[in-house]
Amino acid sequence: MKAFEVSTEIPLKLLRMTLRGFWDRPTFDSFAAEFEHALQILHRAGGCEAAIVDGREFAVQSRDILERFEEVMRANAPYLAKRTASIIPTELNRMQAKRVTESLARLDFTNMEDAEAWLFGDNASTGRAA
């Protein structure tokens, strides 16, 4: 199974990502290229309004990979989602995600149903966060 999947849903202005396993630099570089390409597609279609990050199978990452995530987020800050729902399994994963995405409007969840309800619900400013 691939270490990541990145897709867009243009009508919803949505970026969807699934992250799995423990990454090395080549894996991260492949992810970064797909991530940036998806952001460009959404930018040309009117912007990225929302993102869902499924990290239920994502391992705690090395310092090097975390730093690379931070660099990619900074470099793409103008194009990132206005709201992000992350499904994150453990407290350590949450701590790493928070470090990388501290400037984003985001909430962490333990399951996809709650994440989507918060992201797409009528009252999108509330939800049961993890």
MORA-V196821 format. One record per helix or strand of 3 or more residues. SS is the DSSP state (2 for helix, 1 for strand). FROM is the first residue (numbers start at 1). LEN is the number of residues. Records with the same first field share a line. If there is no record, write none. Layout:
# MORA-V196821
SS->FROM-LEN  FROM-LEN
This chain:
# MORA-V196821
1->4-6  14-8  50-9  83-6  106-4
2->10-3  25-20  63-13  77-3  91-10  112-9
